[in-house]
Amino acid sequence: MSVQKPVRRITVPQIAARKGGEPIVSLTSYHAHTAAIVDKHADFILVGDSLGMVMHGMDSTLGVTVEMMITHGRAVMRGSQRALVVVDMPFGSYEESPAVAFRNAARIIQETGCGAVKLEGGARMAETIRFLTERGIPVMAHIGLTPQSSNVLGGFKTQGRDTDSWPLHEADARDVAEAGAFAMVLEGMVEPLAARITKQVAIPTIGIGASAECDGQILVLEDMLGLNPKPPKFVKVYGDLGGRIEQAVSEYAGEVRSRAFPTDDQTYR
Ligand code: KIV
């Protein structure tokens, strides 16, 4: 009789150890069925606050709550078994003070069972990152284009177009790494800056609209599947899920309306 070994999840130290090694594969997921598929291929799954737009039709991530992140985080944990699951801390849940950040991060970890949280911001968040990591909460940082600050940044603008701004972004990267983040997302950043930061820091960089030289990449699943009618320009769209769903729904509607619905295998006897 063969006894099946339980699958062990990829850990935070295993991701951190991938600096400069085998590229880290990651995608977002917000629900159990997509998590089960992504789990077979990704090293970590991000329950991103982009779920506000993708799942809930919001204009930005600013209205996302801790409760929403917990609901979707639990679904992704149930659907996956292998990948590290990282849950985003939403706007307003961590900026006020390290103590508030700890309370909300601890709640997210306790109520979802996820392995780490992610929060946006560079040098200004270093104190909070240190506070959390010293108290047992692994933190993934997120610098460059930080969508939760879009009102301050004046929209979703690629960062680092002006080389004068590079030292600030480099300081952000250095500060979050020194504060104890185990990896950092570099979003919407000009390619040479993202490549420089990747060389400068000792923790893995995860690019999105940044550089192929990052230690790993992440995309929003619905963007790369062709479910978002207006994906960001940098996204390679690998499928036409929107078209496939439309085709299937239209076929089903036609069958119901023309009384060709396959009753034999679609009804209980
Ligand atoms: O919320 C999200 O999906 C993210 C990724 C874009 C990195 O933060």
py3Dmol code that shows the C-alpha trace and the ligand (Angstrom):
import py3Dmol

protein = """\
ATOM      1  CA  MET A   1       0.000   0.000   0.000  1.00  0.00           C
ATOM      2  CA  SER A   2       1.460   3.364  -0.933  1.00  0.00           C
ATOM      3  CA  VAL A   3       0.957   6.235   1.503  1.00  0.00           C
ATOM      4  CA  GLN A   4       0.647   9.608  -0.223  1.00  0.00           C
ATOM      5  CA  LYS A   5       2.876  12.259   1.280  1.00  0.00           C
ATOM      6  CA  PRO A   6       1.075  15.559   1.985  1.00  0.00           C
ATOM      7  CA  VAL A   7       2.183  18.304  -0.449  1.00  0.00           C
ATOM      8  CA  ARG A   8       4.344  20.888   1.299  1.00  0.00           C
ATOM      9  CA  ARG A   9       3.852  24.526   0.438  1.00  0.00           C
ATOM     10  CA  ILE A  10       6.749  26.575  -0.869  1.00  0.00           C
ATOM     11  CA  THR A  11       8.047  28.677   2.006  1.00  0.00           C
ATOM     12  CA  VAL A  12       9.137  32.290   2.335  1.00  0.00           C
ATOM     13  CA  PRO A  13      12.838  31.313   2.843  1.00  0.00           C
ATOM     14  CA  GLN A  14      12.649  29.154  -0.317  1.00  0.00           C
ATOM     15  CA  ILE A  15      11.438  32.162  -2.327  1.00  0.00           C
ATOM     16  CA  ALA A  16      14.082  34.432  -0.758  1.00  0.00           C
ATOM     17  CA  ALA A  17      16.784  31.874  -1.640  1.00  0.00           C
ATOM     18  CA  ARG A  18      15.900  32.123  -5.331  1.00  0.00           C
ATOM     19  CA  LYS A  19      17.721  35.492  -5.651  1.00  0.00           C
ATOM     20  CA  GLY A  20      19.734  35.326  -8.881  1.00  0.00           C
ATOM     21  CA  GLY A  21      18.696  31.685  -9.392  1.00  0.00           C
ATOM     22  CA  GLU A  22      15.812  29.943 -11.146  1.00  0.00           C
ATOM     23  CA  PRO A  23      13.289  32.676 -12.080  1.00  0.00           C
ATOM     24  CA  ILE A  24      10.278  32.935  -9.746  1.00  0.00           C
ATOM     25  CA  VAL A  25       6.895  32.374 -11.411  1.00  0.00           C
ATOM     26  CA  SER A  26       3.888  34.113  -9.932  1.00  0.00           C
ATOM     27  CA  LEU A  27       0.352  35.111 -10.853  1.00  0.00           C
ATOM     28  CA  THR A  28      -2.611  36.611  -9.080  1.00  0.00           C
ATOM     29  CA  SER A  29      -5.661  34.582  -8.159  1.00  0.00           C
ATOM     30  CA  TYR A  30      -8.724  35.522  -6.198  1.00  0.00           C
ATOM     31  CA  HIS A  31     -10.741  32.326  -6.223  1.00  0.00           C
ATOM     32  CA  ALA A  32     -10.464  28.604  -5.602  1.00  0.00           C
ATOM     33  CA  HIS A  33     -10.765  27.199  -9.134  1.00  0.00           C
ATOM     34  CA  THR A  34      -8.181  29.487 -10.728  1.00  0.00           C
ATOM     35  CA  ALA A  35      -5.927  29.011  -7.686  1.00  0.00           C
ATOM     36  CA  ALA A  36      -5.971  25.238  -8.265  1.00  0.00           C
ATOM     37  CA  ILE A  37      -4.745  25.735 -11.851  1.00  0.00           C
ATOM     38  CA  VAL A  38      -2.165  28.407 -11.054  1.00  0.00           C
ATOM     39  CA  ASP A  39      -0.900  26.301  -8.125  1.00  0.00           C
ATOM     40  CA  LYS A  40       0.472  23.691 -10.530  1.00  0.00           C
ATOM     41  CA  HIS A  41       2.857  26.182 -12.133  1.00  0.00           C
ATOM     42  CA  ALA A  42       3.481  29.155  -9.853  1.00  0.00           C
ATOM     43  CA  ASP A  43       5.948  29.487  -6.987  1.00  0.00           C
ATOM     44  CA  PHE A  44       3.689  31.981  -5.258  1.00  0.00           C
ATOM     45  CA  ILE A  45       0.132  33.132  -5.766  1.00  0.00           C
ATOM     46  CA  LEU A  46      -0.718  36.728  -4.967  1.00  0.00           C
ATOM     47  CA  VAL A  47      -4.213  37.542  -3.745  1.00  0.00           C
ATOM     48  CA  GLY A  48      -3.783  41.091  -5.037  1.00  0.00           C
ATOM     49  CA  ASP A  49      -5.968  44.035  -4.139  1.00  0.00           C
ATOM     50  CA  SER A  50      -6.432  44.331  -7.916  1.00  0.00           C
ATOM     51  CA  LEU A  51      -9.398  42.088  -7.067  1.00  0.00           C
ATOM     52  CA  GLY A  52     -11.273  45.333  -6.372  1.00  0.00           C
ATOM     53  CA  MET A  53     -11.220  46.093 -10.093  1.00  0.00           C
ATOM     54  CA  VAL A  54     -11.151  42.560 -11.509  1.00  0.00           C
ATOM     55  CA  MET A  55     -13.708  40.834  -9.240  1.00  0.00           C
ATOM     56  CA  HIS A  56     -15.759  43.752  -7.979  1.00  0.00           C
ATOM     57  CA  GLY A  57     -15.754  46.257 -10.877  1.00  0.00           C
ATOM     58  CA  MET A  58     -14.257  49.101  -8.807  1.00  0.00           C
ATOM     59  CA  ASP A  59     -12.383  51.992 -10.482  1.00  0.00           C
ATOM     60  CA  SER A  60      -9.306  51.557  -8.318  1.00  0.00           C
ATOM     61  CA  THR A  61      -7.943  49.480  -5.444  1.00  0.00           C
ATOM     62  CA  LEU A  62      -8.745  52.177  -2.874  1.00  0.00           C
ATOM     63  CA  GLY A  63     -12.128  50.771  -1.823  1.00  0.00           C
ATOM     64  CA  VAL A  64     -10.839  47.281  -1.067  1.00  0.00           C
ATOM     65  CA  THR A  65     -11.233  46.211   2.586  1.00  0.00           C
ATOM     66  CA  VAL A  66      -9.440  43.770   4.876  1.00  0.00           C
ATOM     67  CA  GLU A  67     -12.625  41.657   4.912  1.00  0.00           C
ATOM     68  CA  MET A  68     -12.563  41.367   1.092  1.00  0.00           C
ATOM     69  CA  MET A  69      -8.912  40.311   1.166  1.00  0.00           C
ATOM     70  CA  ILE A  70      -9.679  37.687   3.811  1.00  0.00           C
ATOM     71  CA  THR A  71     -12.643  36.261   1.875  1.00  0.00           C
ATOM     72  CA  HIS A  72     -10.623  35.869  -1.319  1.00  0.00           C
ATOM     73  CA  GLY A  73      -7.487  34.784   0.554  1.00  0.00           C
ATOM     74  CA  ARG A  74      -9.389  31.913   2.152  1.00  0.00           C
ATOM     75  CA  ALA A  75     -10.745  30.827  -1.231  1.00  0.00           C
ATOM     76  CA  VAL A  76      -7.238  30.786  -2.735  1.00  0.00           C
ATOM     77  CA  MET A  77      -5.840  28.850   0.221  1.00  0.00           C
ATOM     78  CA  ARG A  78      -8.606  26.256  -0.177  1.00  0.00           C
ATOM     79  CA  GLY A  79      -7.951  25.939  -3.916  1.00  0.00           C
ATOM     80  CA  SER A  80      -4.163  25.635  -3.707  1.00  0.00           C
ATOM     81  CA  GLN A  81      -1.813  23.288  -1.905  1.00  0.00           C
ATOM     82  CA  ARG A  82       1.729  23.878  -3.168  1.00  0.00           C
ATOM     83  CA  ALA A  83       2.416  27.546  -3.907  1.00  0.00           C
ATOM     84  CA  LEU A  84       3.183  30.135  -1.257  1.00  0.00           C
ATOM     85  CA  VAL A  85       0.102  32.378  -0.937  1.00  0.00           C
ATOM     86  CA  VAL A  86       0.728  36.088  -0.375  1.00  0.00           C
ATOM     87  CA  VAL A  87      -2.209  38.372   0.470  1.00  0.00           C
ATOM     88  CA  ASP A  88      -2.178  42.133  -0.199  1.00  0.00           C
ATOM     89  CA  MET A  89      -2.790  44.556   2.652  1.00  0.00           C
ATOM     90  CA  PRO A  90      -5.408  46.970   1.320  1.00  0.00           C
ATOM     91  CA  PHE A  91      -5.240  50.775   1.410  1.00  0.00           C
ATOM     92  CA  GLY A  92      -5.843  52.146   4.931  1.00  0.00           C
ATOM     93  CA  SER A  93      -4.949  48.921   6.743  1.00  0.00           C
ATOM     94  CA  TYR A  94      -1.232  49.551   7.409  1.00  0.00           C
ATOM     95  CA  GLU A  95      -0.106  53.138   6.713  1.00  0.00           C
ATOM     96  CA  GLU A  96      -1.217  54.709  10.013  1.00  0.00           C
ATOM     97  CA  SER A  97       1.294  52.992  12.278  1.00  0.00           C
ATOM     98  CA  PRO A  98       3.322  49.796  12.614  1.00  0.00           C
ATOM     99  CA  ALA A  99       0.919  48.659  15.383  1.00  0.00           C
ATOM    100  CA  VAL A 100      -2.158  49.044  13.149  1.00  0.00           C
ATOM    101  CA  ALA A 101      -0.291  47.250  10.355  1.00  0.00           C
ATOM    102  CA  PHE A 102       0.592  44.405  12.727  1.00  0.00           C
ATOM    103  CA  ARG A 103      -3.009  43.996  13.914  1.00  0.00           C
ATOM    104  CA  ASN A 104      -4.365  43.820  10.356  1.00  0.00           C
ATOM    105  CA  ALA A 105      -1.554  41.648   8.996  1.00  0.00           C
ATOM    106  CA  ALA A 106      -1.941  39.217  11.912  1.00  0.00           C
ATOM    107  CA  ARG A 107      -5.696  39.042  11.241  1.00  0.00           C
ATOM    108  CA  ILE A 108      -5.101  38.334   7.540  1.00  0.00           C
ATOM    109  CA  ILE A 109      -2.623  35.567   8.360  1.00  0.00           C
ATOM    110  CA  GLN A 110      -4.776  34.028  11.124  1.00  0.00           C
ATOM    111  CA  GLU A 111      -8.025  34.100   9.156  1.00  0.00           C
ATOM    112  CA  THR A 112      -6.656  32.969   5.763  1.00  0.00           C
ATOM    113  CA  GLY A 113      -3.683  30.784   6.677  1.00  0.00           C
ATOM    114  CA  CYS A 114      -1.598  32.566   4.015  1.00  0.00           C
ATOM    115  CA  GLY A 115       2.199  32.603   4.289  1.00  0.00           C
ATOM    116  CA  ALA A 116       2.958  36.306   3.866  1.00  0.00           C
ATOM    117  CA  VAL A 117       1.467  39.737   3.240  1.00  0.00           C
ATOM    118  CA  LYS A 118       2.406  42.389   0.688  1.00  0.00           C
ATOM    119  CA  LEU A 119       2.260  46.134   1.219  1.00  0.00           C
ATOM    120  CA  GLU A 120       3.020  49.129  -0.990  1.00  0.00           C
ATOM    121  CA  GLY A 121       5.647  51.806  -0.362  1.00  0.00           C
ATOM    122  CA  GLY A 122       9.417  52.167  -0.126  1.00  0.00           C
ATOM    123  CA  ALA A 123      11.494  54.089   2.414  1.00  0.00           C
ATOM    124  CA  ARG A 124       8.386  55.423   4.181  1.00  0.00           C
ATOM    125  CA  MET A 125       7.215  51.869   4.965  1.00  0.00           C
ATOM    126  CA  ALA A 126      10.609  50.540   6.125  1.00  0.00           C
ATOM    127  CA  GLU A 127       9.837  51.013   9.837  1.00  0.00           C
ATOM    128  CA  THR A 128       6.560  49.081   9.440  1.00  0.00           C
ATOM    129  CA  ILE A 129       8.221  46.284   7.455  1.00  0.00           C
ATOM    130  CA  ARG A 130      10.835  45.905  10.206  1.00  0.00           C
ATOM    131  CA  PHE A 131       8.124  45.920  12.915  1.00  0.00           C
ATOM    132  CA  LEU A 132       6.154  43.165  11.147  1.00  0.00           C
ATOM    133  CA  THR A 133       9.066  40.916  10.199  1.00  0.00           C
ATOM    134  CA  GLU A 134      10.588  41.114  13.716  1.00  0.00           C
ATOM    135  CA  ARG A 135       7.211  39.895  15.024  1.00  0.00           C
ATOM    136  CA  GLY A 136       6.865  36.908  12.714  1.00  0.00           C
ATOM    137  CA  ILE A 137       5.026  38.348   9.719  1.00  0.00           C
ATOM    138  CA  PRO A 138       6.842  37.868   6.388  1.00  0.00           C
ATOM    139  CA  VAL A 139       6.466  40.919   4.165  1.00  0.00           C
ATOM    140  CA  MET A 140       6.754  41.277   0.408  1.00  0.00           C
ATOM    141  CA  ALA A 141       7.386  44.926  -0.488  1.00  0.00           C
ATOM    142  CA  HIS A 142       5.986  46.705  -3.567  1.00  0.00           C
ATOM    143  CA  ILE A 143       7.701  49.784  -5.031  1.00  0.00           C
ATOM    144  CA  GLY A 144       7.729  51.788  -8.275  1.00  0.00           C
ATOM    145  CA  LEU A 145       4.168  52.301  -9.485  1.00  0.00           C
ATOM    146  CA  THR A 146       2.120  51.773  -6.346  1.00  0.00           C
ATOM    147  CA  PRO A 147      -1.569  51.844  -7.363  1.00  0.00           C
ATOM    148  CA  GLN A 148      -2.782  52.683  -3.842  1.00  0.00           C
ATOM    149  CA  SER A 149      -0.937  56.039  -4.220  1.00  0.00           C
ATOM    150  CA  SER A 150      -2.377  56.790  -7.670  1.00  0.00           C
ATOM    151  CA  ASN A 151      -4.027  59.983  -6.371  1.00  0.00           C
ATOM    152  CA  VAL A 152      -0.633  61.293  -5.251  1.00  0.00           C
ATOM    153  CA  LEU A 153       1.248  60.000  -8.313  1.00  0.00           C
ATOM    154  CA  GLY A 154      -1.379  61.559 -10.619  1.00  0.00           C
ATOM    155  CA  GLY A 155      -2.485  58.276 -12.196  1.00  0.00           C
ATOM    156  CA  PHE A 156      -0.874  55.026 -13.253  1.00  0.00           C
ATOM    157  CA  LYS A 157       2.401  56.397 -14.619  1.00  0.00           C
ATOM    158  CA  THR A 158       5.538  54.451 -15.419  1.00  0.00           C
ATOM    159  CA  GLN A 159       8.144  55.361 -12.814  1.00  0.00           C
ATOM    160  CA  GLY A 160      11.760  56.328 -13.460  1.00  0.00           C
ATOM    161  CA  ARG A 161      11.395  57.985 -16.875  1.00  0.00           C
ATOM    162  CA  ASP A 162      13.446  60.851 -15.476  1.00  0.00           C
ATOM    163  CA  THR A 163      16.861  59.525 -14.435  1.00  0.00           C
ATOM    164  CA  ASP A 164      16.984  62.176 -11.669  1.00  0.00           C
ATOM    165  CA  SER A 165      14.348  60.106  -9.828  1.00  0.00           C
ATOM    166  CA  TRP A 166      16.413  56.906  -9.896  1.00  0.00           C
ATOM    167  CA  PRO A 167      18.259  57.521  -6.590  1.00  0.00           C
ATOM    168  CA  LEU A 168      14.882  57.771  -4.793  1.00  0.00           C
ATOM    169  CA  HIS A 169      13.651  54.460  -6.251  1.00  0.00           C
ATOM    170  CA  GLU A 170      17.001  52.840  -5.473  1.00  0.00           C
ATOM    171  CA  ALA A 171      16.789  54.102  -1.884  1.00  0.00           C
ATOM    172  CA  ASP A 172      13.254  52.661  -1.638  1.00  0.00           C
ATOM    173  CA  ALA A 173      14.540  49.264  -2.777  1.00  0.00           C
ATOM    174  CA  ARG A 174      17.525  49.343  -0.424  1.00  0.00           C
ATOM    175  CA  ASP A 175      15.426  50.441   2.564  1.00  0.00           C
ATOM    176  CA  VAL A 176      12.700  47.776   2.220  1.00  0.00           C
ATOM    177  CA  ALA A 177      15.355  45.073   1.739  1.00  0.00           C
ATOM    178  CA  GLU A 178      17.315  46.248   4.798  1.00  0.00           C
ATOM    179  CA  ALA A 179      14.075  46.388   6.812  1.00  0.00           C
ATOM    180  CA  GLY A 180      13.573  42.659   6.266  1.00  0.00           C
ATOM    181  CA  ALA A 181      11.252  42.257   3.264  1.00  0.00           C
ATOM    182  CA  PHE A 182      11.835  38.804   1.738  1.00  0.00           C
ATOM    183  CA  ALA A 183      11.119  39.938  -1.843  1.00  0.00           C
ATOM    184  CA  MET A 184       9.844  43.037  -3.601  1.00  0.00           C
ATOM    185  CA  VAL A 185       7.513  43.715  -6.487  1.00  0.00           C
ATOM    186  CA  LEU A 186       8.811  46.298  -8.980  1.00  0.00           C
ATOM    187  CA  GLU A 187       5.764  47.600 -10.827  1.00  0.00           C
ATOM    188  CA  GLY A 188       5.595  49.973 -13.811  1.00  0.00           C
ATOM    189  CA  MET A 189       9.238  50.957 -13.815  1.00  0.00           C
ATOM    190  CA  VAL A 190      11.537  51.724 -16.760  1.00  0.00           C
ATOM    191  CA  GLU A 191      13.554  48.670 -17.711  1.00  0.00           C
ATOM    192  CA  PRO A 192      17.118  49.901 -16.945  1.00  0.00           C
ATOM    193  CA  LEU A 193      16.119  51.095 -13.466  1.00  0.00           C
ATOM    194  CA  ALA A 194      14.431  47.776 -12.598  1.00  0.00           C
ATOM    195  CA  ALA A 195      17.525  45.928 -13.872  1.00  0.00           C
ATOM    196  CA  ARG A 196      19.835  48.152 -11.748  1.00  0.00           C
ATOM    197  CA  ILE A 197      17.735  47.607  -8.620  1.00  0.00           C
ATOM    198  CA  THR A 198      17.741  43.850  -9.236  1.00  0.00           C
ATOM    199  CA  LYS A 199      21.564  43.918  -9.246  1.00  0.00           C
ATOM    200  CA  GLN A 200      21.744  46.134  -6.147  1.00  0.00           C
ATOM    201  CA  VAL A 201      19.486  44.306  -3.669  1.00  0.00           C
ATOM    202  CA  ALA A 202      20.041  40.947  -1.979  1.00  0.00           C
ATOM    203  CA  ILE A 203      16.368  39.856  -2.135  1.00  0.00           C
ATOM    204  CA  PRO A 204      14.411  38.730  -5.215  1.00  0.00           C
ATOM    205  CA  THR A 205      12.709  41.361  -7.358  1.00  0.00           C
ATOM    206  CA  ILE A 206       9.412  40.398  -8.990  1.00  0.00           C
ATOM    207  CA  GLY A 207       8.677  42.461 -12.088  1.00  0.00           C
ATOM    208  CA  ILE A 208       5.370  43.587 -13.536  1.00  0.00           C
ATOM    209  CA  GLY A 209       5.830  45.987 -16.430  1.00  0.00           C
ATOM    210  CA  ALA A 210       9.440  46.344 -15.286  1.00  0.00           C
ATOM    211  CA  SER A 211      12.310  44.201 -16.618  1.00  0.00           C
ATOM    212  CA  ALA A 212      12.970  40.674 -17.857  1.00  0.00           C
ATOM    213  CA  GLU A 213      16.092  40.845 -15.683  1.00  0.00           C
ATOM    214  CA  CYS A 214      14.032  40.769 -12.478  1.00  0.00           C
ATOM    215  CA  ASP A 215      14.375  37.596 -10.406  1.00  0.00           C
ATOM    216  CA  GLY A 216      10.778  36.691 -11.183  1.00  0.00           C
ATOM    217  CA  GLN A 217       7.645  37.948 -12.895  1.00  0.00           C
ATOM    218  CA  ILE A 218       4.021  38.434 -11.921  1.00  0.00           C
ATOM    219  CA  LEU A 219       0.931  39.191 -13.996  1.00  0.00           C
ATOM    220  CA  VAL A 220      -2.719  39.663 -13.160  1.00  0.00           C
ATOM    221  CA  LEU A 221      -4.232  36.349 -14.298  1.00  0.00           C
ATOM    222  CA  GLU A 222      -7.293  37.862 -15.978  1.00  0.00           C
ATOM    223  CA  ASP A 223      -5.058  40.258 -17.978  1.00  0.00           C
ATOM    224  CA  MET A 224      -2.902  37.468 -19.413  1.00  0.00           C
ATOM    225  CA  LEU A 225      -5.917  35.228 -20.099  1.00  0.00           C
ATOM    226  CA  GLY A 226      -7.681  37.787 -22.286  1.00  0.00           C
ATOM    227  CA  LEU A 227     -10.525  38.427 -19.846  1.00  0.00           C
ATOM    228  CA  ASN A 228      -9.717  42.113 -19.402  1.00  0.00           C
ATOM    229  CA  PRO A 229     -10.940  44.059 -22.463  1.00  0.00           C
ATOM    230  CA  LYS A 230      -8.274  46.737 -21.788  1.00  0.00           C
ATOM    231  CA  PRO A 231      -5.152  45.042 -20.390  1.00  0.00           C
ATOM    232  CA  PRO A 232      -2.106  47.217 -19.591  1.00  0.00           C
ATOM    233  CA  LYS A 233       0.100  47.765 -22.668  1.00  0.00           C
ATOM    234  CA  PHE A 234       3.009  45.696 -21.370  1.00  0.00           C
ATOM    235  CA  VAL A 235       0.935  42.514 -20.861  1.00  0.00           C
ATOM    236  CA  LYS A 236       1.372  39.590 -23.258  1.00  0.00           C
ATOM    237  CA  VAL A 237      -2.100  38.083 -23.615  1.00  0.00           C
ATOM    238  CA  TYR A 238      -1.740  34.293 -23.707  1.00  0.00           C
ATOM    239  CA  GLY A 239      -5.384  33.343 -24.280  1.00  0.00           C
ATOM    240  CA  ASP A 240      -8.810  34.567 -25.337  1.00  0.00           C
ATOM    241  CA  LEU A 241     -10.832  33.522 -22.328  1.00  0.00           C
ATOM    242  CA  GLY A 242     -13.276  36.409 -22.797  1.00  0.00           C
ATOM    243  CA  GLY A 243     -14.012  35.199 -26.336  1.00  0.00           C
ATOM    244  CA  ARG A 244     -14.268  31.550 -25.227  1.00  0.00           C
ATOM    245  CA  ILE A 245     -16.728  32.414 -22.433  1.00  0.00           C
ATOM    246  CA  GLU A 246     -18.818  34.537 -24.815  1.00  0.00           C
ATOM    247  CA  GLN A 247     -18.903  31.685 -27.341  1.00  0.00           C
ATOM    248  CA  ALA A 248     -19.955  29.108 -24.712  1.00  0.00           C
ATOM    249  CA  VAL A 249     -22.603  31.376 -23.157  1.00  0.00           C
ATOM    250  CA  SER A 250     -24.017  32.177 -26.595  1.00  0.00           C
ATOM    251  CA  GLU A 251     -24.156  28.452 -27.498  1.00  0.00           C
ATOM    252  CA  TYR A 252     -25.947  27.651 -24.219  1.00  0.00           C
ATOM    253  CA  ALA A 253     -28.428  30.538 -24.675  1.00  0.00           C
ATOM    254  CA  GLY A 254     -29.162  29.329 -28.225  1.00  0.00           C
ATOM    255  CA  GLU A 255     -29.822  25.779 -27.002  1.00  0.00           C
ATOM    256  CA  VAL A 256     -32.141  26.914 -24.199  1.00  0.00           C
ATOM    257  CA  ARG A 257     -34.106  29.264 -26.484  1.00  0.00           C
ATOM    258  CA  SER A 258     -34.463  26.708 -29.305  1.00  0.00           C
ATOM    259  CA  ARG A 259     -35.436  23.939 -26.836  1.00  0.00           C
ATOM    260  CA  ALA A 260     -32.295  22.030 -27.876  1.00  0.00           C
ATOM    261  CA  PHE A 261     -30.989  22.020 -24.292  1.00  0.00           C
ATOM    262  CA  PRO A 262     -29.615  18.493 -23.654  1.00  0.00           C
ATOM    263  CA  THR A 263     -32.176  17.436 -21.026  1.00  0.00           C
ATOM    264  CA  ASP A 264     -30.956  13.846 -20.712  1.00  0.00           C
ATOM    265  CA  ASP A 265     -27.623  14.657 -19.118  1.00  0.00           C
ATOM    266  CA  GLN A 266     -28.553  18.017 -17.530  1.00  0.00           C
ATOM    267  CA  THR A 267     -31.464  16.996 -15.293  1.00  0.00           C
ATOM    268  CA  TYR A 268     -31.858  14.754 -12.267  1.00  0.00           C
ATOM    269  CA  ARG A 269     -33.940  11.593 -12.824  1.00  0.00           C
TER     270      ARG A 269
END
"""
ligand_1 = """\
8
KIV
O -2.863 43.810 -6.705
C -2.129 43.222 -7.526
O -2.583 42.421 -8.360
C -0.708 43.506 -7.486
C 0.131 43.029 -8.626
C -0.140 43.905 -9.791
C 1.562 42.984 -8.303
O -0.237 44.126 -6.578
"""
view = py3Dmol.view(width=600, height=400)
view.addModel(protein, "pdb")
view.setStyle({"model": 0}, {"cartoon": {"style": "trace"}})
view.addModel(ligand_1, "xyz")
view.setStyle({"model": 1}, {"stick": {}})
view.zoomTo()
view.show()
